[in-house]
Amino acid sequence: MANQEQLRTLKKEGVEVWNLWREDNPDVKIDLSDADLSGANLSGSNLSNACFIRANLSGA
């Protein structure tokens, strides 16, 4: 199951805040498994090494 804090930051705070957080936390495992990211604008997001198992990325 997705890390809810990470999911909230990505979806609600936006790309700029997400990428700043990623810069400050490069060793944190990103778990977005089972997340509903349908329609989300992920363009420019640093999602390297993120887990997307069973995530809904349709239209993202």
C-alpha positions, 0 to 999 in steps of 0.5 A: 500500500502506498505511503500516504504522506508521500502520496499526499505530497505528490498529489496535493503539494505539486511537482516543485515541493515533491522534487525539493523533498526528494532532493532532501531525502534521496535515500527514502524508499518511495512507495506508490504501490496501489496508489490512484494517480489517474489523471495526475500531472507527474511531468517533471516529478523525480520518481526515480526508484519509486515502486508503482506495483498495481498503481493506477497511472491511466491518464497521468 
